[in-house]
């Protein structure tokens, strides 16, 4: 991991389209492919040249998690720029929803009006992106080599959480990206198509690009653009078929909570000793003493995560995520993020009867005895304003569950 961190610190941040391609493939891939081993020839999705199965190379997995987190930050920047006075100083396309699938699909299938490829918003500086990558790598380095609660487990939880979150957020049936999706060859500063590229290994994210001459046209494929355009000059895509309505009680419109969800998956077992909380308590371990015998491992992981992100070297990371804040209220933004992460990680202590009871109580407070029938449930929520108000105040416990 230390070697991987050094490699990454010397590597410039990936382009927006490279990140979007990797994050899209990780998200669009079937569940049974994501965490499998020894499937070097398994591709992410139809028309993709990306291998996304599990890798034993830590820097490969770090780059994948970094890509997924960067897309969540794009959602935050986009949301703030359209609902507050916050400005990203550079236009982003119009996204039909804030799911990773929709954001990446839009970036990969449209172009800026008269300006070519989409680029990172200026506010997402190289310094910010490097700090985020370094933070992920540092958290990874703090996972102990124990039989279960190790980094491999953390990666499996993270990538599965990313997939689950996308299933919740994505409101549209997206068509497959065309085989000829345009990519940028940064080494040679030229545009190529996936079918025209030669075999190339990208060590930073573990993706493999392979030659495919059978369907290569003599002309280069270009990405389509669809009018009309938004106020910032970006194309507003024609909506795809919409999925059935699924209530998420505010989560799908709250990108900060979405980021907190993935962040929690990343840090939830950092520095786990490999010993259960009960055993730590019975042995009088110093961690049990420090945390008063309550959710010992979970509380320690939270402390490590927040002590680490508070270090001076992550100042740009904190500034973009929290100091710009929501409506200029940086304290509210940070505390809401921290509170959500704390609740999410503590909920992983499923061996604690007290914690399980807290979750059950919160569920009952929000939903009461509302029937689980999909149609009846949705109608009862829409027509009961008091229950909607209560749900709005309790988005966090829903995220916990």
C-alpha positions as CSV (number, residue, x, y, z in Angstrom):
1,X,0.0,0.0,0.0
2,X,2.9,2.4,0.9
3,X,4.4,1.7,-2.5
4,X,1.1,2.4,-4.2
5,X,0.7,5.7,-2.3
6,X,4.1,6.8,-3.6
7,X,3.1,5.9,-7.2
8,X,-0.1,7.8,-6.9
9,X,1.4,11.0,-5.4
10,X,3.6,11.3,-8.5
11,X,0.7,10.7,-10.9
12,X,-1.5,13.6,-12.1
13,X,-5.2,13.3,-11.5
14,X,-7.2,11.4,-14.2
15,X,-9.3,13.3,-16.7
16,X,-13.0,13.7,-16.0
17,X,-13.8,11.3,-18.9
18,X,-11.3,8.7,-17.7
19,X,-12.9,8.9,-14.2
20,X,-16.4,8.7,-15.6
21,X,-15.6,5.6,-17.7
22,X,-14.1,3.8,-14.8
23,X,-16.9,4.8,-12.3
24,X,-19.6,3.9,-14.9
25,X,-18.1,0.5,-15.5
26,X,-17.8,-0.3,-11.8
27,X,-21.4,0.8,-11.2
28,X,-23.0,-0.7,-14.3
29,X,-21.4,-4.1,-13.9
30,X,-23.5,-7.0,-12.6
31,X,-23.2,-7.8,-8.9
32,X,-21.7,-11.2,-9.5
33,X,-18.8,-9.7,-11.4
34,X,-17.7,-7.0,-9.1
35,X,-15.9,-9.0,-6.4
36,X,-14.9,-12.1,-8.2
37,X,-11.3,-13.2,-8.5
38,X,-9.3,-14.7,-11.4
39,X,-11.6,-13.5,-14.2
40,X,-9.0,-11.5,-16.2
41,X,-11.1,-11.7,-19.4
42,X,-14.4,-10.6,-17.8
43,X,-15.4,-7.1,-19.1
44,X,-17.5,-4.6,-17.2
45,X,-20.3,-4.1,-19.7
46,X,-21.3,-4.4,-23.3
47,X,-19.0,-2.2,-25.4
48,X,-16.6,-1.6,-22.5
49,X,-12.9,-2.3,-22.5
50,X,-12.5,-2.0,-18.8
51,X,-11.7,-4.9,-16.4
52,X,-13.4,-4.3,-13.1
53,X,-13.1,-7.6,-11.3
54,X,-11.2,-7.7,-7.9
55,X,-7.5,-7.1,-8.1
56,X,-4.9,-7.9,-5.4
57,X,-3.0,-4.7,-6.4
58,X,-4.0,-2.1,-3.7
59,X,-3.2,0.9,-5.9
60,X,-5.7,-0.4,-8.5
61,X,-8.5,-0.7,-5.9
62,X,-7.6,2.8,-4.5
63,X,-7.9,4.3,-7.9
64,X,-11.3,2.7,-8.4
65,X,-12.6,4.0,-5.0
66,X,-11.1,7.4,-5.8
67,X,-13.1,7.5,-9.1
68,X,-16.4,6.7,-7.4
69,X,-15.8,9.3,-4.7
70,X,-14.9,11.9,-7.3
71,X,-18.2,11.4,-9.1
72,X,-20.0,11.9,-5.8
73,X,-18.1,15.2,-5.4
74,X,-19.2,16.2,-9.0
75,X,-22.8,15.6,-7.8
76,X,-22.2,17.9,-4.8
77,X,-20.7,20.7,-7.0
78,X,-23.5,20.4,-9.5
79,X,-26.2,20.5,-6.8
80,X,-24.7,23.4,-5.0
81,X,-24.2,25.5,-8.2
82,X,-27.9,25.1,-9.0
83,X,-29.5,25.6,-5.6
84,X,-27.2,28.2,-3.9
85,X,-24.9,31.1,-4.7
86,X,-22.1,28.6,-4.9
87,X,-20.4,28.5,-8.3
88,X,-18.1,25.8,-9.8
89,X,-16.6,28.5,-12.1
90,X,-17.1,26.1,-15.0
91,X,-20.3,24.6,-16.5
92,X,-21.3,21.1,-16.0
93,X,-23.9,19.2,-18.1
94,X,-27.5,18.9,-17.0
95,X,-28.0,15.6,-15.2
96,X,-31.4,13.9,-15.1
97,X,-30.6,12.6,-11.6
98,X,-27.5,12.4,-9.3
99,X,-26.8,8.7,-9.7
100,X,-23.3,7.7,-10.7
101,X,-24.7,5.9,-13.7
102,X,-26.6,9.0,-15.0
103,X,-23.7,11.4,-14.3
104,X,-21.1,9.2,-16.0
105,X,-23.4,8.3,-18.9
106,X,-24.2,11.9,-19.6
107,X,-20.5,12.9,-19.5
108,X,-19.6,10.1,-21.8
109,X,-22.4,10.6,-24.3
110,X,-22.5,14.4,-24.7
111,X,-20.1,17.2,-25.4
112,X,-19.8,20.8,-24.3
113,X,-21.5,23.3,-26.6
114,X,-18.8,24.3,-29.1
115,X,-16.0,23.4,-26.6
116,X,-15.4,19.7,-27.0
117,X,-14.9,17.3,-24.1
118,X,-16.2,17.9,-20.5
119,X,-13.5,18.8,-18.0
120,X,-13.3,19.0,-14.3
121,X,-14.9,22.0,-12.7
122,X,-12.2,24.5,-11.9
123,X,-13.1,24.3,-8.2
124,X,-12.1,20.6,-8.2
125,X,-8.4,21.4,-8.5
126,X,-5.5,19.0,-8.9
127,X,-4.6,19.7,-5.3
128,X,-8.1,18.7,-4.1
129,X,-8.2,15.5,-6.2
130,X,-4.7,14.5,-5.1
131,X,-5.7,15.1,-1.5
132,X,-8.8,12.9,-1.9
133,X,-6.7,10.1,-3.5
134,X,-4.1,10.4,-0.7
135,X,-6.8,10.2,2.0
136,X,-8.2,7.1,0.5
137,X,-4.7,5.6,0.2
138,X,-3.9,6.5,3.8
139,X,-7.1,4.9,5.1
140,X,-6.3,1.8,3.1
141,X,-2.8,1.7,4.7
142,X,-4.3,1.8,8.1
143,X,-6.3,-1.4,7.6
144,X,-4.6,-4.3,9.5
145,X,-3.7,-7.6,7.9
146,X,-6.3,-9.6,9.9
147,X,-8.4,-12.6,8.7
148,X,-11.7,-10.7,7.9
149,X,-11.8,-7.0,8.7
150,X,-9.1,-6.1,6.3
151,X,-8.8,-3.9,3.2
152,X,-10.2,-6.6,0.9
153,X,-13.4,-6.6,3.0
154,X,-13.5,-2.8,3.0
155,X,-13.2,-2.7,-0.8
156,X,-16.0,-5.3,-1.2
157,X,-18.3,-3.2,1.1
158,X,-17.4,0.0,-0.7
159,X,-18.0,-1.2,-4.2
160,X,-21.2,-3.0,-3.2
161,X,-22.4,0.2,-1.4
162,X,-21.7,2.1,-4.5
163,X,-23.8,-0.3,-6.6
164,X,-26.6,-0.3,-4.0
165,X,-26.6,3.6,-3.9
166,X,-26.9,3.7,-7.6
167,X,-29.9,1.4,-7.7
168,X,-31.6,3.8,-5.2
169,X,-30.6,7.0,-7.1
170,X,-30.9,6.1,-10.8
171,X,-34.4,7.0,-12.1
172,X,-33.9,6.1,-15.8
173,X,-33.3,3.1,-17.9
174,X,-30.0,4.1,-19.6
175,X,-29.1,2.6,-22.9
176,X,-25.6,1.0,-23.3
177,X,-22.9,3.3,-24.3
178,X,-21.9,2.7,-27.9
179,X,-18.8,0.7,-28.7
180,X,-17.3,3.7,-30.5
181,X,-17.5,6.0,-27.5
182,X,-14.8,8.6,-28.0
183,X,-11.9,8.6,-25.6
184,X,-8.9,10.9,-25.3
185,X,-5.4,9.5,-25.6
186,X,-3.6,11.9,-23.2
187,X,-0.1,10.4,-23.9
188,X,-0.4,11.3,-27.6
189,X,-2.9,14.2,-27.3
190,X,-5.2,12.8,-29.9
191,X,-8.8,11.5,-30.1
192,X,-9.4,7.8,-30.7
193,X,-12.2,5.3,-30.4
194,X,-12.3,2.3,-28.2
195,X,-12.3,0.0,-31.2
196,X,-9.3,1.7,-32.8
197,X,-7.0,1.7,-29.7
198,X,-4.1,-0.7,-29.4
199,X,-3.5,-2.8,-26.3
200,X,-2.5,-0.6,-23.4
201,X,-2.2,-1.3,-19.7
202,X,-3.2,1.5,-17.4
203,X,-1.5,0.8,-14.1
204,X,-3.2,3.6,-12.2
205,X,-6.7,2.0,-12.3
206,X,-6.1,-1.5,-13.5
207,X,-8.0,-1.1,-16.7
208,X,-6.9,-2.9,-19.9
209,X,-7.7,-1.5,-23.4
210,X,-7.5,-4.1,-26.2
211,X,-7.5,-4.0,-30.0
212,X,-10.7,-4.8,-31.8
213,X,-10.3,-4.5,-35.5
214,X,-13.4,-6.4,-36.6
215,X,-15.8,-3.5,-36.4
216,X,-13.5,-0.6,-36.9
217,X,-15.0,1.9,-39.3
218,X,-12.7,4.0,-41.5
219,X,-14.0,7.2,-39.8
220,X,-13.8,8.0,-36.1
221,X,-16.9,7.8,-34.1
222,X,-18.1,10.9,-32.2
223,X,-20.3,11.3,-29.3
224,X,-23.8,12.6,-30.0
225,X,-25.2,15.9,-28.8
226,X,-28.8,16.6,-28.1
227,X,-30.5,20.0,-27.9
228,X,-31.9,22.0,-26.1
229,X,-29.1,23.5,-24.0
230,X,-29.1,24.7,-20.4
231,X,-28.3,28.2,-19.2
232,X,-24.6,27.3,-18.8
233,X,-24.4,26.2,-22.4
234,X,-24.4,22.5,-21.8
235,X,-26.7,20.1,-23.7
236,X,-29.8,18.9,-21.9
237,X,-30.2,15.3,-23.0
238,X,-33.5,13.9,-24.1
239,X,-34.8,11.9,-21.1
240,X,-34.6,8.2,-21.2
241,X,-37.5,5.9,-20.1
242,X,-38.2,6.5,-16.5
243,X,-38.2,3.7,-13.9
244,X,-41.3,3.3,-11.6
245,X,-41.5,5.8,-8.8
246,X,-39.5,4.7,-5.7
247,X,-39.6,7.0,-2.6
248,X,-36.1,7.7,-1.1
249,X,-37.3,10.3,1.4
250,X,-34.8,13.0,0.4
251,X,-31.7,10.9,-0.1
252,X,-31.6,11.1,-3.9
253,X,-31.6,14.9,-3.7
254,X,-28.9,15.1,-1.0
255,X,-25.4,14.5,-2.5
256,X,-23.7,15.2,0.8
257,X,-25.5,12.3,2.4
258,X,-24.7,10.2,-0.7
259,X,-21.0,10.9,-0.2
260,X,-21.2,10.2,3.5
261,X,-22.6,6.8,2.7
262,X,-19.6,5.8,0.5
263,X,-17.2,7.5,2.9
264,X,-18.6,5.3,5.7
265,X,-18.1,2.2,3.7
266,X,-14.4,3.1,3.1
267,X,-13.6,3.8,6.8
268,X,-16.0,1.5,8.7
269,X,-13.4,-1.1,9.8
270,X,-10.1,0.9,9.6
271,X,-7.6,-0.3,12.2
272,X,-9.9,-3.1,13.2
273,X,-7.9,-5.5,15.5
274,X,-9.6,-8.6,14.2
275,X,-11.0,-9.3,17.6
276,X,-14.7,-8.9,18.4
277,X,-16.0,-6.1,20.7
278,X,-17.1,-8.6,23.3
279,X,-13.7,-10.2,23.5
280,X,-12.0,-6.8,23.7
281,X,-14.3,-5.9,26.6
282,X,-13.7,-9.3,28.4
283,X,-9.9,-8.9,28.0
284,X,-10.0,-5.3,29.3
285,X,-8.3,-4.1,26.2
286,X,-7.2,-0.5,26.1
287,X,-9.6,0.3,23.3
288,X,-12.5,-1.1,25.4
289,X,-11.4,1.1,28.2
290,X,-11.1,4.2,26.0
291,X,-14.6,3.7,24.5
292,X,-16.3,2.6,27.7
293,X,-17.1,-0.9,26.3
294,X,-19.5,0.5,23.7
295,X,-19.1,-0.4,20.0
296,X,-15.4,-0.4,20.6
297,X,-14.1,-1.2,17.1
298,X,-16.6,1.0,15.4
299,X,-15.8,4.0,17.6
300,X,-12.1,3.6,17.0
301,X,-12.5,3.4,13.2
302,X,-14.5,6.7,13.4
303,X,-11.9,8.4,15.4
304,X,-9.1,7.3,13.0
305,X,-11.2,8.5,10.0
306,X,-11.9,12.0,11.4
307,X,-8.5,12.5,13.0
308,X,-6.9,11.7,9.7
309,X,-9.1,14.0,7.6
310,X,-8.5,16.8,10.1
311,X,-4.8,16.9,9.4
312,X,-3.4,20.0,7.7
313,X,-2.4,18.1,4.6
314,X,-6.1,17.6,3.7
315,X,-7.1,21.3,4.0
316,X,-8.2,21.6,0.3
317,X,-10.3,18.4,0.7
318,X,-12.1,19.8,3.7
319,X,-12.5,23.2,2.1
320,X,-14.4,22.0,-1.0
321,X,-16.5,19.5,0.9
322,X,-17.3,21.5,4.0
323,X,-16.1,25.1,4.1
324,X,-18.1,26.2,1.0
325,X,-21.0,24.6,2.9
326,X,-24.7,24.7,2.1
327,X,-26.0,28.3,1.7
328,X,-22.7,29.4,3.1
329,X,-23.1,27.5,6.4
330,X,-19.9,25.4,6.6
331,X,-20.4,24.3,10.1
332,X,-23.8,22.8,9.3
333,X,-22.4,21.0,6.3
334,X,-19.5,19.4,8.2
335,X,-21.6,18.4,11.2
336,X,-24.3,16.9,9.1
337,X,-21.7,14.9,7.2
338,X,-20.0,13.8,10.4
339,X,-23.2,12.9,12.2
340,X,-24.4,10.8,9.3
341,X,-21.0,8.9,9.1
342,X,-21.1,8.3,12.8
343,X,-24.6,6.8,12.7
344,X,-23.8,4.7,9.7
345,X,-20.6,3.2,11.1
346,X,-22.1,2.5,14.5
347,X,-25.0,0.7,12.8
348,X,-22.4,-1.9,11.6
349,X,-22.2,-3.1,15.2
350,X,-24.9,-5.6,14.7
351,X,-23.8,-7.7,17.7
352,X,-25.0,-4.9,20.0
353,X,-28.6,-5.4,21.2
354,X,-28.8,-1.7,22.1
355,X,-27.7,-0.5,18.7
356,X,-30.2,-2.8,16.9
357,X,-33.0,-1.5,19.1
358,X,-32.0,2.1,18.3
359,X,-32.3,1.4,14.6
360,X,-35.7,-0.4,15.1
361,X,-37.0,2.5,17.1
362,X,-36.0,5.1,14.5
363,X,-37.6,3.0,11.8
364,X,-40.9,2.8,13.8
365,X,-40.7,6.6,14.5
366,X,-40.5,7.4,10.8
367,X,-42.8,4.8,9.2
368,X,-45.0,3.6,12.0
369,X,-47.3,0.9,10.7
370,X,-47.4,2.0,7.0
371,X,-48.1,-0.9,4.8
372,X,-45.1,-2.2,2.7
373,X,-47.3,-2.5,-0.4
374,X,-45.4,-0.4,-3.0
375,X,-48.4,1.5,-4.4
376,X,-50.2,1.9,-1.1
377,X,-47.1,2.9,0.7
378,X,-46.3,5.6,-1.9
379,X,-49.8,7.0,-1.9
380,X,-50.0,7.1,1.9
381,X,-46.7,9.1,2.0
382,X,-47.8,11.6,-0.7
383,X,-51.1,12.4,1.0
384,X,-50.0,12.6,4.6
385,X,-48.1,15.8,5.1
386,X,-47.4,15.2,8.8
387,X,-45.6,12.0,7.9
388,X,-43.7,13.7,5.1
389,X,-42.5,16.4,7.6
390,X,-41.4,13.7,9.9
391,X,-39.5,11.8,7.2
392,X,-37.7,15.0,6.1
393,X,-36.4,15.4,9.7
394,X,-35.3,11.7,9.8
395,X,-33.4,11.2,6.5
396,X,-30.4,10.1,8.4
397,X,-31.9,7.0,10.1
398,X,-33.2,5.9,6.7
399,X,-29.6,6.1,5.4
400,X,-28.5,4.1,8.4
401,X,-30.8,1.3,7.4
